[in-house]
Amino acid sequence: MTPYSLAFYIDVVASGSVLGAKPSDTPGEVAAILGADFVENSLDKHSLWRDYGITEFFWARESPEHPWVGTHFTLQVHRLSGGGNTSLDRVLREKYGRFNRKLRFEKLRRLLENRGIPLVEIPDYLGAPYSRTYWQPDSLVQVKVVSAHEEYVIRTPDRLRIGDVSHISAPLTPEVVEWLKLKARQAA
């Protein structure tokens, strides 16, 4: 049997959604699934994100007269390493129970492969050598994995080990993947 928290991560990587909430959903659609227990953030009138705990959803719009358009979500898995389940979204805690403080990439990868869901390593143009990025082409999900420690806590929290997942996000489109490959070739 797969532990509940691993079942959650497998579902996210396989589906490209969080409990059915998709990156393209409106703030109202996401709140209908994840609830009203969030912190709302905005840098200006054109951007918005809601922080549910480890789950964050992001939106943008042309102007205040235009509707919010979903751009992506991120699971900040690394937050669990510091405070355990205090960082966990209420809805996730109710549905899946306790989550481990760390998510080991090889375990997640093995469970996904056993279900026929491959992860492909892609160049990590911005994070290398401190992280590696893996991509699920069907769901457009990326998984960031710690690959080295950096002196700056914000980049590599001391609580994470090499091989721990730091975050999971979607979508990562094929066009962006091709751009990352191009940048890696140019840098070589």
MIDOSE-1310 file (N, C-alpha, C; in nm, 2 decimals, decimal comma, always signed):
residues 188
mtpy	+0,08/-0,12/+0,00/+0,00/+0,00/+0,00/+0,09/+0,13/+0,00; +0,05/+0,22/-0,08/+0,12/+0,35/-0,09/+0,08/+0,44/+0,03; +0,17/+0,49/+0,10/+0,13/+0,59/+0,21/+0,05/+0,70/+0,15; -0,04/+0,76/+0,23/-0,13/+0,86/+0,17/-0,07/+0,98/+0,11
slaf	+0,04/+1,03/+0,18/+0,11/+1,15/+0,12/+0,17/+1,11/-0,01; +0,23/+1,00/-0,03/+0,28/+0,96/-0,16/+0,17/+0,94/-0,26; +0,06/+0,89/-0,22/-0,06/+0,88/-0,31/-0,10/+1,02/-0,36; -0,09/+1,12/-0,28/-0,12/+1,26/-0,32/-0,02/+1,31/-0,42
yidv	+0,10/+1,29/-0,40/+0,21/+1,34/-0,49/+0,20/+1,27/-0,62; +0,17/+1,14/-0,62/+0,15/+1,06/-0,74/+0,04/+1,11/-0,82; -0,07/+1,14/-0,76/-0,19/+1,20/-0,82/-0,16/+1,33/-0,89; -0,09/+1,42/-0,82/-0,06/+1,55/-0,87/+0,03/+1,53/-1,00
vasg	+0,13/+1,45/-0,99/+0,22/+1,43/-1,11/+0,15/+1,37/-1,22; +0,06/+1,27/-1,19/-0,01/+1,20/-1,30/-0,12/+1,29/-1,36; -0,18/+1,38/-1,28/-0,30/+1,45/-1,34/-0,27/+1,60/-1,37; -0,16/+1,65/-1,32/-0,13/+1,79/-1,34/-0,23/+1,88/-1,27
svlg	-0,29/+1,83/-1,16/-0,38/+1,91/-1,08/-0,37/+1,88/-0,94; -0,42/+1,96/-0,85/-0,42/+1,94/-0,71/-0,57/+1,92/-0,66; -0,59/+1,79/-0,64/-0,73/+1,75/-0,60/-0,83/+1,78/-0,70; -0,79/+1,80/-0,83/-0,87/+1,84/-0,94/-0,87/+1,98/-0,98
akps	-0,80/+2,06/-0,89/-0,78/+2,21/-0,93/-0,67/+2,22/-1,03; -0,70/+2,27/-1,14/-0,60/+2,28/-1,25/-0,53/+2,42/-1,25; -0,41/+2,43/-1,31/-0,34/+2,56/-1,32/-0,42/+2,67/-1,39; -0,51/+2,63/-1,48/-0,59/+2,73/-1,55/-0,72/+2,77/-1,48
dtpg	-0,75/+2,71/-1,37/-0,87/+2,74/-1,30/-0,87/+2,88/-1,24; -0,99/+2,94/-1,23/-1,01/+3,07/-1,17/-0,99/+3,07/-1,02; -0,96/+3,18/-0,95/-0,95/+3,18/-0,81/-1,08/+3,12/-0,74; -1,19/+3,14/-0,79/-1,32/+3,09/-0,74/-1,32/+2,93/-0,75
evaa	-1,28/+2,88/-0,87/-1,28/+2,74/-0,89/-1,18/+2,67/-0,80; -1,06/+2,73/-0,78/-0,96/+2,67/-0,69/-1,01/+2,67/-0,54; -1,07/+2,79/-0,50/-1,13/+2,80/-0,36/-1,24/+2,70/-0,34; -1,32/+2,67/-0,44/-1,42/+2,57/-0,43/-1,37/+2,43/-0,40
ilga	-1,25/+2,40/-0,44/-1,18/+2,27/-0,42/-1,10/+2,27/-0,29; -1,01/+2,38/-0,28/-0,91/+2,38/-0,17/-0,96/+2,46/-0,05; -1,07/+2,53/-0,06/-1,13/+2,60/+0,05/-1,09/+2,75/+0,06; -1,14/+2,81/+0,17/-1,11/+2,95/+0,19/-1,00/+2,98/+0,28
dfve	-0,93/+2,88/+0,33/-0,82/+2,89/+0,42/-0,69/+2,92/+0,35; -0,67/+3,04/+0,30/-0,55/+3,08/+0,23/-0,50/+3,22/+0,26; -0,38/+3,25/+0,23/-0,33/+3,39/+0,24/-0,32/+3,44/+0,09; -0,38/+3,55/+0,07/-0,38/+3,61/-0,07/-0,26/+3,71/-0,08
nsld	-0,19/+3,70/-0,19/-0,08/+3,79/-0,21/-0,09/+3,85/-0,35; -0,03/+3,97/-0,36/-0,03/+4,04/-0,49/+0,08/+4,14/-0,50; +0,15/+4,14/-0,61/+0,26/+4,24/-0,63/+0,21/+4,37/-0,69; +0,10/+4,35/-0,76/+0,04/+4,47/-0,83/-0,11/+4,43/-0,87
khsl	-0,17/+4,51/-0,95/-0,31/+4,49/-1,00/-0,32/+4,37/-1,10; -0,20/+4,33/-1,15/-0,20/+4,23/-1,26/-0,16/+4,09/-1,21; -0,12/+4,07/-1,09/-0,08/+3,94/-1,04/-0,15/+3,90/-0,91; -0,17/+3,78/-0,89/-0,23/+3,73/-0,76/-0,18/+3,59/-0,74
wrdy	-0,16/+3,56/-0,61/-0,14/+3,42/-0,58/-0,19/+3,39/-0,44; -0,24/+3,27/-0,42/-0,29/+3,23/-0,30/-0,21/+3,11/-0,24; -0,18/+3,13/-0,12/-0,09/+3,03/-0,05/-0,18/+2,95/+0,05; -0,20/+2,82/+0,02/-0,28/+2,74/+0,11/-0,20/+2,66/+0,21
gite	-0,07/+2,67/+0,21/+0,02/+2,59/+0,30/+0,14/+2,55/+0,22; +0,13/+2,43/+0,16/+0,23/+2,39/+0,07/+0,19/+2,42/-0,07; +0,06/+2,44/-0,09/+0,01/+2,46/-0,23/-0,01/+2,61/-0,25; +0,04/+2,65/-0,37/+0,02/+2,79/-0,41/-0,03/+2,79/-0,55
ffwa	-0,14/+2,87/-0,58/-0,19/+2,89/-0,71/-0,17/+3,04/-0,75; -0,14/+3,06/-0,88/-0,10/+3,19/-0,93/-0,19/+3,23/-1,05; -0,22/+3,36/-1,06/-0,30/+3,42/-1,17/-0,25/+3,55/-1,22; -0,29/+3,58/-1,34/-0,25/+3,71/-1,39/-0,37/+3,77/-1,47
resp	-0,36/+3,90/-1,50/-0,46/+3,96/-1,58/-0,41/+4,09/-1,64; -0,47/+4,13/-1,76/-0,42/+4,24/-1,83/-0,44/+4,37/-1,75; -0,56/+4,38/-1,69/-0,60/+4,50/-1,62/-0,70/+4,47/-1,52; -0,73/+4,55/-1,42/-0,84/+4,52/-1,32/-0,98/+4,49/-1,39
ehpw	-1,00/+4,54/-1,51/-1,12/+4,51/-1,58/-1,13/+4,37/-1,64; -1,02/+4,31/-1,65/-1,01/+4,17/-1,71/-1,02/+4,07/-1,60; -1,06/+3,95/-1,63/-1,07/+3,84/-1,53/-0,93/+3,78/-1,51; -0,92/+3,72/-1,39/-0,79/+3,65/-1,36/-0,78/+3,52/-1,44
vgth	-0,66/+3,50/-1,49/-0,63/+3,38/-1,57/-0,53/+3,30/-1,50; -0,55/+3,17/-1,47/-0,46/+3,09/-1,40/-0,33/+3,06/-1,48; -0,22/+3,08/-1,41/-0,09/+3,05/-1,48/-0,02/+2,93/-1,44; -0,02/+2,90/-1,31/+0,04/+2,78/-1,26/+0,01/+2,75/-1,11
ftlq	+0,05/+2,63/-1,07/+0,05/+2,60/-0,93/+0,19/+2,55/-0,89; +0,22/+2,56/-0,76/+0,34/+2,50/-0,71/+0,31/+2,44/-0,57; +0,37/+2,32/-0,55/+0,37/+2,25/-0,42/+0,50/+2,28/-0,36; +0,51/+2,36/-0,25/+0,63/+2,39/-0,19/+0,66/+2,28/-0,08
vhrl	+0,70/+2,16/-0,14/+0,72/+2,04/-0,06/+0,83/+2,07/+0,05; +0,93/+2,15/+0,03/+1,03/+2,18/+0,12/+0,98/+2,24/+0,25; +0,86/+2,30/+0,25/+0,81/+2,36/+0,37/+0,78/+2,26/+0,48; +0,75/+2,14/+0,44/+0,72/+2,03/+0,54/+0,84/+1,99/+0,62
sggg	+0,96/+2,02/+0,56/+1,08/+1,97/+0,63/+1,11/+2,05/+0,76; +1,06/+2,17/+0,77/+1,08/+2,26/+0,88/+0,98/+2,24/+0,99; +0,85/+2,23/+0,95/+0,75/+2,24/+1,05/+0,65/+2,12/+1,05; +0,69/+2,02/+0,97/+0,60/+1,90/+0,96/+0,47/+1,94/+0,90
ntsl	+0,36/+1,90/+0,97/+0,23/+1,91/+0,91/+0,17/+2,05/+0,95; +0,24/+2,14/+1,02/+0,18/+2,27/+1,04/+0,18/+2,35/+0,91; +0,26/+2,32/+0,81/+0,26/+2,39/+0,69/+0,16/+2,33/+0,59; +0,10/+2,22/+0,62/+0,01/+2,15/+0,53/-0,12/+2,21/+0,52
drvl	-0,17/+2,22/+0,39/-0,30/+2,27/+0,36/-0,41/+2,19/+0,45; -0,51/+2,26/+0,50/-0,61/+2,20/+0,58/-0,68/+2,09/+0,50; -0,72/+2,11/+0,37/-0,79/+2,02/+0,29/-0,70/+1,89/+0,27; -0,57/+1,91/+0,24/-0,48/+1,80/+0,22/-0,47/+1,71/+0,35
reky	-0,46/+1,78/+0,46/-0,45/+1,71/+0,59/-0,58/+1,63/+0,62; -0,69/+1,69/+0,59/-0,82/+1,62/+0,61/-0,83/+1,49/+0,52; -0,79/+1,51/+0,39/-0,80/+1,40/+0,30/-0,69/+1,29/+0,31; -0,57/+1,33/+0,33/-0,46/+1,24/+0,33/-0,39/+1,21/+0,47
grfn	-0,43/+1,29/+0,57/-0,36/+1,27/+0,70/-0,22/+1,33/+0,71; -0,14/+1,26/+0,78/+0,00/+1,31/+0,80/+0,08/+1,30/+0,67; +0,17/+1,39/+0,66/+0,27/+1,39/+0,55/+0,41/+1,37/+0,61; +0,49/+1,30/+0,54/+0,63/+1,29/+0,58/+0,70/+1,43/+0,56
rklr	+0,80/+1,45/+0,64/+0,87/+1,58/+0,63/+0,95/+1,60/+0,51; +0,99/+1,48/+0,45/+1,07/+1,49/+0,33/+1,01/+1,39/+0,22; +1,02/+1,43/+0,10/+0,98/+1,34/-0,01/+1,10/+1,30/-0,09; +1,14/+1,17/-0,08/+1,26/+1,12/-0,16/+1,22/+1,10/-0,30
fekl	+1,30/+1,16/-0,39/+1,27/+1,16/-0,53/+1,27/+1,02/-0,59; +1,37/+0,94/-0,55/+1,38/+0,80/-0,61/+1,25/+0,72/-0,58; +1,20/+0,74/-0,46/+1,08/+0,66/-0,42/+0,96/+0,71/-0,50; +0,95/+0,84/-0,52/+0,84/+0,89/-0,60/+0,85/+0,85/-0,74
rrll	+0,97/+0,86/-0,80/+1,00/+0,81/-0,93/+0,97/+0,67/-0,96; +1,01/+0,58/-0,86/+0,98/+0,44/-0,87/+0,83/+0,41/-0,87; +0,76/+0,47/-0,78/+0,61/+0,45/-0,78/+0,54/+0,50/-0,90; +0,59/+0,61/-0,96/+0,53/+0,66/-1,08/+0,56/+0,57/-1,20
enrg	+0,69/+0,52/-1,21/+0,72/+0,43/-1,32/+0,65/+0,30/-1,31; +0,62/+0,25/-1,19/+0,54/+0,13/-1,17/+0,40/+0,15/-1,22; +0,35/+0,27/-1,23/+0,22/+0,30/-1,28/+0,22/+0,35/-1,43; +0,34/+0,34/-1,49/+0,35/+0,38/-1,63/+0,36/+0,53/-1,65
iplv	+0,41/+0,60/-1,55/+0,42/+0,75/-1,56/+0,56/+0,79/-1,55; +0,63/+0,81/-1,66/+0,77/+0,84/-1,66/+0,80/+0,98/-1,63; +0,92/+1,00/-1,57/+0,97/+1,14/-1,55/+1,10/+1,15/-1,63; +1,11/+1,25/-1,71/+1,23/+1,28/-1,80/+1,31/+1,39/-1,74
eipd	+1,44/+1,36/-1,72/+1,53/+1,47/-1,68/+1,55/+1,57/-1,79; +1,53/+1,70/-1,75/+1,55/+1,81/-1,85/+1,66/+1,90/-1,79; +1,72/+1,99/-1,87/+1,82/+2,08/-1,82/+1,76/+2,17/-1,72; +1,83/+2,20/-1,61/+1,79/+2,29/-1,51/+1,88/+2,42/-1,52
ylga	+1,84/+2,49/-1,62/+1,92/+2,61/-1,66/+1,94/+2,71/-1,54; +1,84/+2,73/-1,46/+1,85/+2,83/-1,36/+1,89/+2,77/-1,22; +1,87/+2,64/-1,20/+1,90/+2,59/-1,07/+2,03/+2,51/-1,06; +2,08/+2,47/-1,17/+2,20/+2,38/-1,17/+2,32/+2,46/-1,10
pysr	+2,40/+2,40/-1,03/+2,41/+2,25/-1,00/+2,34/+2,21/-0,87; +2,26/+2,31/-0,82/+2,20/+2,28/-0,69/+2,07/+2,20/-0,69; +2,01/+2,20/-0,81/+1,89/+2,12/-0,83/+1,88/+2,06/-0,97; +1,80/+1,95/-0,98/+1,78/+1,88/-1,10/+1,63/+1,89/-1,13
tywq	+1,59/+1,90/-1,25/+1,45/+1,91/-1,29/+1,41/+1,78/-1,37; +1,29/+1,73/-1,33/+1,23/+1,62/-1,40/+1,09/+1,66/-1,45; +1,06/+1,61/-1,57/+0,93/+1,65/-1,63/+0,85/+1,54/-1,67; +0,72/+1,55/-1,65/+0,62/+1,45/-1,69/+0,55/+1,51/-1,81
pdsl	+0,58/+1,46/-1,93/+0,53/+1,52/-2,06/+0,38/+1,52/-2,07; +0,31/+1,43/-2,02/+0,17/+1,42/-2,04/+0,09/+1,52/-1,95; +0,13/+1,53/-1,83/+0,06/+1,62/-1,73/+0,13/+1,75/-1,73; +0,25/+1,77/-1,79/+0,32/+1,90/-1,79/+0,37/+1,94/-1,65
vqvk	+0,39/+1,84/-1,56/+0,44/+1,87/-1,43/+0,59/+1,86/-1,42; +0,65/+1,95/-1,34/+0,80/+1,94/-1,32/+0,82/+1,91/-1,17; +0,92/+1,84/-1,15/+0,96/+1,80/-1,01/+1,11/+1,85/-0,99; +1,13/+1,94/-0,89/+1,26/+1,99/-0,86/+1,32/+1,91/-0,75
vvsa	+1,45/+1,86/-0,77/+1,51/+1,78/-0,67/+1,65/+1,84/-0,63; +1,68/+1,84/-0,50/+1,80/+1,89/-0,45/+1,91/+1,80/-0,50; +2,02/+1,86/-0,56/+2,13/+1,78/-0,61/+2,26/+1,82/-0,55; +2,27/+1,94/-0,48/+2,39/+1,98/-0,41/+2,34/+2,09/-0,31
heey	+2,42/+2,11/-0,21/+2,39/+2,21/-0,11/+2,46/+2,34/-0,14; +2,39/+2,45/-0,13/+2,44/+2,58/-0,15/+2,45/+2,65/-0,01; +2,53/+2,75/+0,00/+2,55/+2,82/+0,12/+2,43/+2,91/+0,16; +2,35/+2,95/+0,06/+2,24/+3,03/+0,09/+2,11/+2,95/+0,13
virt	+2,06/+2,97/+0,24/+1,95/+2,89/+0,29/+1,83/+2,89/+0,20; +1,81/+3,01/+0,14/+1,69/+3,02/+0,05/+1,70/+2,92/-0,07; +1,82/+2,89/-0,12/+1,83/+2,80/-0,23/+1,82/+2,66/-0,19; +1,89/+2,62/-0,09/+1,89/+2,48/-0,04/+1,88/+2,47/+0,11
pdrl	+1,76/+2,46/+0,16/+1,74/+2,46/+0,30/+1,83/+2,34/+0,36; +1,89/+2,37/+0,48/+1,97/+2,27/+0,54/+1,90/+2,14/+0,58; +1,77/+2,16/+0,60/+1,69/+2,04/+0,64/+1,67/+1,94/+0,52; +1,69/+1,98/+0,40/+1,67/+1,89/+0,29/+1,81/+1,82/+0,25
rigd	+1,79/+1,70/+0,21/+1,91/+1,62/+0,17/+1,92/+1,61/+0,02; +2,03/+1,58/-0,03/+2,04/+1,56/-0,17/+1,95/+1,44/-0,20; +1,87/+1,46/-0,31/+1,77/+1,36/-0,35/+1,63/+1,38/-0,29; +1,62/+1,49/-0,21/+1,48/+1,53/-0,17/+1,41/+1,62/-0,27
vshi	+1,28/+1,60/-0,28/+1,21/+1,69/-0,37/+1,19/+1,82/-0,30; +1,22/+1,93/-0,37/+1,20/+2,06/-0,31/+1,06/+2,12/-0,35; +1,02/+2,10/-0,47/+0,89/+2,15/-0,51/+0,84/+2,08/-0,64; +0,71/+2,08/-0,66/+0,65/+2,03/-0,78/+0,56/+2,14/-0,83
sapl	+0,56/+2,16/-0,96/+0,48/+2,26/-1,02/+0,43/+2,23/-1,16; +0,33/+2,30/-1,21/+0,27/+2,28/-1,34/+0,20/+2,40/-1,38; +0,19/+2,43/-1,51/+0,24/+2,35/-1,62/+0,38/+2,39/-1,66; +0,46/+2,30/-1,71/+0,58/+2,33/-1,78/+0,56/+2,28/-1,92
tpev	+0,54/+2,37/-2,02/+0,50/+2,33/-2,15/+0,62/+2,28/-2,23; +0,59/+2,20/-2,34/+0,70/+2,15/-2,43/+0,78/+2,27/-2,48; +0,72/+2,38/-2,51/+0,80/+2,50/-2,56/+0,90/+2,55/-2,46; +0,87/+2,55/-2,34/+0,96/+2,59/-2,24/+1,07/+2,49/-2,22
vewl	+1,03/+2,36/-2,23/+1,13/+2,25/-2,22/+1,23/+2,27/-2,33; +1,18/+2,29/-2,45/+1,28/+2,31/-2,57/+1,37/+2,43/-2,55; +1,31/+2,54/-2,49/+1,39/+2,66/-2,46/+1,50/+2,62/-2,36; +1,47/+2,55/-2,25/+1,57/+2,50/-2,15/+1,68/+2,42/-2,22
klka	+1,64/+2,33/-2,31/+1,74/+2,25/-2,38/+1,83/+2,34/-2,46; +1,77/+2,44/-2,53/+1,85/+2,53/-2,61/+1,95/+2,61/-2,53; +1,90/+2,66/-2,41/+1,99/+2,73/-2,32/+2,11/+2,65/-2,27; +2,08/+2,52/-2,24/+2,18/+2,43/-2,20/+2,28/+2,40/-2,31
rqaa	+2,24/+2,39/-2,43/+2,33/+2,37/-2,54/+2,42/+2,49/-2,56; +2,36/+2,61/-2,55/+2,43/+2,73/-2,57/+2,54/+2,75/-2,46; +2,50/+2,71/-2,34/+2,60/+2,72/-2,23/+2,71/+2,62/-2,23; +2,69/+2,51/-2,30/+2,79/+2,41/-2,31/+2,92/+2,45/-2,39
